């Protein structure tokens, strides 16, 4: 996934970089059809022209951008993890663990939809 090297290199916090790298690696392993891209200055995965998921690193949290329909579909899981949402993103504060199982299910759901 060399396409993300410059994005990762720009992240100075090693824990934040590791979390994003783990998300990118996990996503790439879910389905061989997933194409890594930089879209809107964010790491993303597509199947053809269909966006599956976007990620972003901000000062306060790790952002996961599925689709609005996916946010609705996974509202209970997102809420049970105490992850706030805003502007189509799941906002995971840096001091909170990532629910990798939920993230995997979100990606699989987006692939199937």
C-alpha positions as CSV (number, residue, x, y, z in Angstrom):
1,X,0.0,0.0,0.0
2,X,2.7,2.4,-1.0
3,X,0.1,4.9,-2.0
4,X,-0.4,5.8,1.6
5,X,3.3,6.2,2.5
6,X,3.4,10.0,2.2
7,X,0.2,10.3,4.2
8,X,1.6,8.1,7.0
9,X,5.0,9.9,6.9
10,X,3.3,13.2,7.6
11,X,1.8,11.8,10.9
12,X,4.3,12.6,13.7
13,X,2.6,10.8,16.5
14,X,3.7,7.2,16.4
15,X,0.6,5.9,18.2
16,X,-1.7,7.6,15.7
17,X,0.4,6.4,12.8
18,X,0.2,2.9,14.1
19,X,-3.6,3.0,14.5
20,X,-4.1,4.2,11.0
21,X,-1.6,1.7,9.6
22,X,-3.5,-1.1,11.4
23,X,-6.8,0.1,10.0
24,X,-5.3,0.2,6.5
25,X,-3.7,-3.2,6.8
26,X,-6.9,-4.8,8.2
27,X,-9.0,-3.2,5.4
28,X,-6.8,-4.4,2.6
29,X,-7.0,-8.0,4.0
30,X,-10.8,-8.1,4.0
31,X,-11.3,-8.4,0.3
32,X,-8.8,-8.7,-2.6
33,X,-11.1,-6.4,-4.7
34,X,-10.4,-3.4,-2.5
35,X,-8.4,-0.7,-4.2
36,X,-6.4,1.7,-2.0
37,X,-6.6,5.3,-3.1
38,X,-6.1,8.8,-1.8
39,X,-9.4,10.7,-2.2
40,X,-10.1,14.1,-0.7
41,X,-6.6,13.9,0.9
42,X,-7.7,10.9,2.9
43,X,-6.7,7.2,2.7
44,X,-9.6,5.3,1.2
45,X,-10.6,2.0,-0.3
46,X,-12.9,1.5,-3.3
47,X,-14.2,-1.3,-5.4
48,X,-14.3,0.2,-8.9
49,X,-16.0,3.6,-8.5
50,X,-17.8,2.5,-5.3
51,X,-16.3,4.1,-2.2
52,X,-16.1,1.5,0.7
53,X,-14.4,3.5,3.5
54,X,-12.2,6.5,4.2
55,X,-9.9,7.2,7.2
56,X,-8.5,10.4,8.6
57,X,-6.2,11.3,11.5
58,X,-7.0,14.5,13.4
59,X,-5.6,16.0,16.5
60,X,-8.5,14.8,18.7
61,X,-9.5,11.5,17.1
62,X,-9.2,8.8,14.5
63,X,-12.0,9.3,11.9
64,X,-13.7,6.5,10.0
65,X,-16.0,7.5,7.1
66,X,-18.2,4.7,6.0
67,X,-21.5,5.7,4.3
68,X,-24.5,7.4,5.9
69,X,-26.5,4.3,5.4
70,X,-23.8,2.3,7.2
71,X,-23.9,4.8,10.1
72,X,-27.6,4.1,10.5
73,X,-27.2,0.4,10.1
74,X,-24.5,0.2,12.8
75,X,-25.9,2.9,15.1
76,X,-26.3,0.5,18.1
77,X,-22.7,-0.8,17.8
78,X,-21.3,2.7,17.4
79,X,-23.3,3.9,20.4
80,X,-22.4,1.0,22.6
81,X,-18.7,1.8,21.9
82,X,-19.4,5.4,23.0
83,X,-18.1,6.7,19.6
84,X,-19.6,10.0,18.6
85,X,-20.4,10.7,15.0
86,X,-20.3,13.9,13.0
87,X,-20.4,14.9,9.3
88,X,-20.7,11.2,8.2
89,X,-17.8,10.1,10.4
90,X,-17.3,7.8,13.4
91,X,-15.0,9.8,15.7
92,X,-12.8,7.5,17.8
93,X,-10.9,9.5,20.4
94,X,-7.2,8.5,20.7
95,X,-7.6,7.3,24.3
96,X,-10.4,4.9,23.3
97,X,-9.7,1.5,21.8
98,X,-10.9,0.7,18.2
99,X,-13.5,-2.0,17.9
100,X,-11.7,-3.8,15.1
101,X,-14.6,-6.4,14.9
102,X,-17.1,-3.6,14.3
103,X,-14.9,-1.9,11.8
104,X,-14.5,-5.2,9.9
105,X,-18.3,-5.7,9.8
106,X,-18.8,-2.1,8.6
107,X,-16.4,-2.7,5.7
108,X,-18.0,-6.0,4.8
109,X,-21.4,-4.4,4.9
110,X,-20.2,-1.7,2.5
111,X,-18.7,-4.2,0.1
112,X,-22.0,-6.2,0.1
113,X,-24.2,-3.1,-0.4
